[in-house]
Amino acid sequence: MIVLDAPSNLGLRPPAPGAVPGCYKAPWALRNAGLVRRLGAADAGAVVPPRYVATWKRGDGVRNGPAIAAYARTLADRLDEINGFPVLLGGDCSIVLGPALALRRRGRYGLAYVDAHADFRHLGNSSHVGAAAGEDLALVTGRGDDYLTDIDGLRPYVRDEDVIVLGVRDKEDVRDIAGSGTIAYLPGSDIDLGRAKEVLVREELDGFWIHVDADVLDPSVLPAVDSPTPGGLDAAQLTDLLRGLVTLPGAAGLEVTILDPDLDEDGSQAALLADILVAALAA
């Protein structure tokens, strides 16, 4: 197991005018909770992202889009060097472009998308695009500007039929993901590992990546996220889900995103998330 920091906040809108999203601090908070030591993991350091630019207006396309594309390529290159099971500490959800690209270079991989939101906004279902953290599943499945969706000529990084979204509960997101016709999903706390296995463990696939957004937890459990949404998992449910996913044949790595230490002043929520990851991964 190898831990690599991906402290990018490029995919988020500012939490307030002129402010910078705090999720780039999450790797530090998780490390401060002893995550690397407790996992007994090797430390691969960090991939430093480009500068966050807060200014944006409708019509500008994806916020920080060229920087996100450049970071995805750099992150993919770094992951290509890792020999083992990478645990990627984000950052916002747009970091998924890095591992998706890295794995697409190797073959055909699936994606377990554990998130309260489908992050599936694109011009086919929305009047505009903006923050990539709300669009990254659309991007990795090939929906969006070529410079983001077709790096190295590899669009799509993940095929629709090789994705399952677990824990989604925003009604608009459920509508959009259902409207795709081919992307599998299990809403809210209705988690069935058997259904996930049907999607992710197939002869056509070389393996799968696991994306974990901290907002899949109910806000009563962990509220220090960008978009808390009621009806989520408790700590035990998330632990069981992740333990089940990482033990499936073909699990190729995992990322955790969206924890915002600016909203977790005493570090207790980072500690809880670290506990969940250790319980799910240490075995």
C-alpha positions as CSV (number, residue, x, y, z in Angstrom):
1,M,0.0,0.0,0.0
2,I,1.4,3.4,-1.0
3,V,0.0,6.8,0.1
4,L,0.2,9.7,-2.4
5,D,-1.2,13.2,-1.7
6,A,-3.2,14.9,-4.4
7,P,-4.0,18.2,-2.6
8,S,-5.9,19.9,-5.5
9,N,-8.8,22.2,-5.0
10,L,-8.9,23.2,-8.7
11,G,-12.3,21.6,-9.2
12,L,-14.3,23.6,-6.6
13,R,-15.9,27.0,-6.7
14,P,-14.8,29.4,-3.9
15,P,-16.7,29.0,-0.6
16,A,-17.0,32.8,-0.5
17,P,-15.9,35.6,-2.8
18,G,-12.2,35.7,-3.0
19,A,-11.8,32.6,-0.7
20,V,-10.0,29.4,-1.5
21,P,-11.6,25.9,-0.9
22,G,-9.9,24.3,2.1
23,C,-10.0,20.7,0.9
24,Y,-6.4,20.9,-0.3
25,K,-5.5,20.6,3.4
26,A,-7.2,17.2,3.8
27,P,-4.0,15.1,3.2
28,W,-2.3,17.0,6.0
29,A,-5.2,16.4,8.3
30,L,-5.4,12.7,7.6
31,R,-1.7,12.4,8.0
32,N,-1.9,14.3,11.3
33,A,-4.5,11.6,12.3
34,G,-1.8,9.0,11.8
35,L,-3.2,7.5,8.6
36,V,0.1,6.6,6.9
37,R,1.6,5.0,10.0
38,R,-1.5,3.2,11.0
39,L,-1.9,1.7,7.5
40,G,1.7,0.6,7.5
41,A,1.9,2.2,4.1
42,A,4.8,3.5,2.0
43,D,4.9,7.2,1.5
44,A,5.0,8.5,-2.1
45,G,4.9,12.1,-1.1
46,A,2.7,14.6,-3.0
47,V,1.8,15.8,-6.5
48,V,1.6,19.6,-6.1
49,P,-1.3,21.2,-8.1
50,P,-1.2,24.4,-10.2
51,R,-2.4,27.6,-8.6
52,Y,-6.1,27.9,-7.9
53,V,-7.8,30.9,-9.6
54,A,-11.0,32.0,-8.0
55,T,-12.3,34.3,-10.8
56,W,-14.8,32.8,-13.1
57,K,-18.0,33.7,-15.0
58,R,-20.6,31.8,-16.8
59,G,-19.4,31.1,-20.4
60,D,-15.7,30.6,-19.3
61,G,-16.1,26.8,-19.5
62,V,-14.7,24.6,-16.7
63,R,-13.2,26.6,-13.9
64,N,-9.4,26.1,-13.8
65,G,-9.9,23.7,-16.7
66,P,-6.5,23.8,-18.3
67,A,-4.8,23.5,-14.9
68,I,-7.0,20.5,-14.1
69,A,-6.0,18.8,-17.4
70,A,-2.3,19.5,-16.7
71,Y,-2.7,18.1,-13.2
72,A,-4.5,15.0,-14.4
73,R,-1.6,14.2,-16.7
74,T,1.0,14.8,-14.0
75,L,-0.9,12.7,-11.5
76,A,-1.3,9.9,-14.0
77,D,2.4,10.0,-14.7
78,R,3.2,9.7,-11.0
79,L,0.7,6.9,-10.5
80,D,2.3,5.0,-13.4
81,E,5.5,4.9,-11.3
82,I,3.8,3.2,-8.3
83,N,4.1,-0.5,-8.0
84,G,1.4,-1.5,-5.5
85,F,-2.0,-0.4,-4.2
86,P,-2.1,3.4,-4.2
87,V,-4.2,5.4,-1.7
88,L,-4.7,8.9,-3.1
89,L,-5.4,11.6,-0.6
90,G,-7.3,14.5,-2.1
91,G,-8.3,17.2,-2.7
92,D,-11.5,17.6,-4.6
93,C,-13.2,15.0,-6.8
94,S,-11.6,16.2,-10.0
95,I,-8.4,14.3,-9.0
96,V,-10.2,11.2,-10.3
97,L,-9.1,12.2,-13.8
98,G,-5.5,11.3,-12.9
99,P,-6.0,7.7,-11.9
100,A,-8.7,7.3,-14.6
101,L,-6.1,8.3,-17.2
102,A,-3.3,6.2,-15.7
103,L,-5.5,3.1,-15.7
104,R,-6.8,3.8,-19.2
105,R,-3.2,3.8,-20.5
106,R,-2.9,0.2,-19.1
107,G,-6.2,-1.2,-20.4
108,R,-9.9,-1.2,-19.6
109,Y,-10.8,-0.4,-16.0
110,G,-14.0,0.2,-14.1
111,L,-14.9,2.7,-11.5
112,A,-16.7,2.4,-8.1
113,Y,-17.9,5.9,-7.5
114,V,-18.8,6.2,-3.8
115,D,-20.3,9.7,-3.4
116,A,-23.5,11.5,-2.3
117,H,-23.5,13.1,-5.7
118,A,-23.2,11.7,-9.2
119,D,-21.0,14.6,-10.4
120,F,-22.5,14.1,-13.8
121,R,-23.3,17.6,-14.9
122,H,-22.5,18.2,-18.6
123,L,-23.9,20.3,-21.5
124,G,-26.3,17.4,-22.3
125,N,-28.2,17.9,-19.0
126,S,-27.2,21.4,-17.9
127,S,-27.2,24.9,-19.4
128,H,-23.5,25.4,-18.5
129,V,-20.5,23.8,-17.0
130,G,-18.5,25.3,-14.2
131,A,-16.8,23.5,-11.3
132,A,-15.2,20.2,-12.4
133,A,-15.9,18.6,-9.0
134,G,-19.6,18.5,-10.1
135,E,-18.7,17.2,-13.5
136,D,-15.9,14.8,-13.1
137,L,-17.9,11.6,-13.7
138,A,-19.1,13.1,-16.9
139,L,-15.6,14.0,-17.8
140,V,-14.1,10.6,-17.2
141,T,-16.9,9.0,-19.2
142,G,-16.0,11.2,-22.2
143,R,-18.6,14.1,-21.9
144,G,-16.9,17.5,-22.2
145,D,-14.1,19.4,-23.8
146,D,-11.5,17.4,-25.6
147,Y,-8.6,18.8,-23.6
148,L,-10.1,17.3,-20.5
149,T,-11.9,14.2,-21.8
150,D,-9.4,13.0,-24.5
151,I,-5.9,13.4,-23.0
152,D,-3.5,11.2,-25.0
153,G,-6.4,10.4,-27.3
154,L,-7.9,8.0,-24.8
155,R,-11.5,9.0,-24.5
156,P,-13.4,7.7,-22.6
157,Y,-11.1,6.9,-19.7
158,V,-14.0,4.8,-18.3
159,R,-16.9,3.4,-20.2
160,D,-20.4,4.0,-18.9
161,E,-21.1,0.3,-18.5
162,D,-18.0,-0.1,-16.3
163,V,-19.2,2.5,-13.7
164,I,-21.3,2.0,-10.6
165,V,-22.3,5.0,-8.4
166,L,-22.8,4.1,-4.7
167,G,-24.5,6.3,-2.2
168,V,-25.9,9.0,-4.5
169,R,-28.9,10.7,-3.0
170,D,-29.3,14.2,-4.5
171,K,-32.5,13.9,-6.5
172,E,-31.2,15.9,-9.5
173,D,-28.1,13.7,-9.6
174,V,-30.2,10.5,-9.4
175,R,-32.3,11.8,-12.3
176,D,-29.3,12.6,-14.4
177,I,-27.5,9.3,-13.8
178,A,-30.6,7.4,-14.4
179,G,-31.0,9.3,-17.6
180,S,-27.7,8.0,-18.9
181,G,-29.3,4.7,-19.5
182,T,-26.1,2.7,-18.9
183,I,-24.4,3.9,-15.7
184,A,-25.4,1.7,-12.7
185,Y,-26.2,3.3,-9.4
186,L,-27.4,2.4,-5.9
187,P,-29.0,5.4,-4.1
188,G,-28.7,6.5,-0.6
189,S,-27.8,3.8,1.9
190,D,-29.2,1.0,-0.4
191,I,-25.7,-0.6,-0.8
192,D,-25.5,-4.0,-2.4
193,L,-21.9,-5.3,-2.8
194,G,-23.3,-8.0,-5.1
195,R,-24.5,-5.5,-7.6
196,A,-21.2,-3.7,-7.4
197,K,-19.4,-7.0,-8.1
198,E,-21.6,-7.6,-11.2
199,V,-20.4,-4.3,-12.7
200,L,-16.7,-4.3,-11.5
201,V,-15.6,-7.9,-11.7
202,R,-16.1,-9.0,-15.3
203,E,-13.9,-10.7,-17.9
204,E,-13.8,-7.5,-20.0
205,L,-12.2,-5.5,-17.2
206,D,-8.6,-5.4,-16.1
207,G,-9.6,-4.1,-12.7
208,F,-11.3,-1.0,-11.2
209,W,-10.6,2.2,-9.2
210,I,-12.4,3.3,-6.1
211,H,-13.4,6.9,-5.6
212,V,-14.6,7.9,-2.1
213,D,-16.1,11.3,-1.4
214,A,-16.4,12.0,2.3
215,D,-19.9,13.5,1.7
216,V,-21.2,9.9,1.2
217,L,-21.3,9.9,5.0
218,D,-24.4,11.5,6.5
219,P,-23.8,15.1,7.7
220,S,-24.7,14.0,11.2
221,V,-21.5,11.8,11.1
222,L,-19.2,14.1,9.1
223,P,-20.4,17.5,8.1
224,A,-17.0,19.0,7.1
225,V,-17.6,18.7,3.3
226,D,-18.4,21.1,0.4
227,S,-22.0,19.9,-0.1
228,P,-23.4,18.0,2.9
229,T,-26.5,16.0,1.9
230,P,-28.8,14.2,4.4
231,G,-29.5,10.5,4.1
232,G,-26.0,9.2,3.9
233,L,-24.1,6.2,5.3
234,D,-22.9,5.9,8.9
235,A,-19.3,5.1,9.7
236,A,-19.8,1.4,10.0
237,Q,-21.7,1.2,6.7
238,L,-18.9,3.0,4.9
239,T,-16.3,0.9,6.5
240,D,-18.1,-2.3,5.4
241,L,-18.6,-1.0,1.9
242,L,-14.9,0.0,1.4
243,R,-13.7,-3.3,3.0
244,G,-15.9,-5.2,0.6
245,L,-14.7,-3.2,-2.5
246,V,-11.0,-3.4,-1.8
247,T,-11.2,-7.2,-1.3
248,L,-12.9,-7.7,-4.7
249,P,-10.7,-9.1,-7.4
250,G,-9.2,-6.3,-9.5
251,A,-9.3,-3.5,-7.0
252,A,-6.5,-1.2,-8.3
253,G,-6.4,1.7,-5.9
254,L,-8.5,4.2,-3.9
255,E,-8.9,7.9,-3.5
256,V,-10.6,9.9,-0.8
257,T,-11.8,13.5,-1.4
258,I,-13.7,16.5,-0.2
259,L,-12.9,16.6,3.5
260,D,-12.4,20.3,4.3
261,P,-10.2,20.8,7.4
262,D,-11.4,24.5,7.5
263,L,-14.7,23.1,8.7
264,D,-13.1,20.7,11.1
265,E,-11.2,22.9,13.5
266,D,-10.6,20.3,16.2
267,G,-9.6,17.6,13.7
268,S,-12.2,15.1,15.0
269,Q,-13.7,14.5,11.6
270,A,-10.4,13.9,9.9
271,A,-9.7,11.4,12.8
272,L,-13.0,9.7,12.1
273,L,-12.3,9.4,8.4
274,A,-8.8,8.1,9.1
275,D,-10.4,5.5,11.4
276,I,-12.7,4.3,8.6
277,L,-9.9,4.1,6.1
278,V,-7.7,2.1,8.5
279,A,-10.5,-0.3,9.4
280,A,-11.4,-0.8,5.8
281,L,-7.8,-1.1,4.4
282,A,-5.5,-2.4,7.0
283,A,-6.6,-6.0,6.6
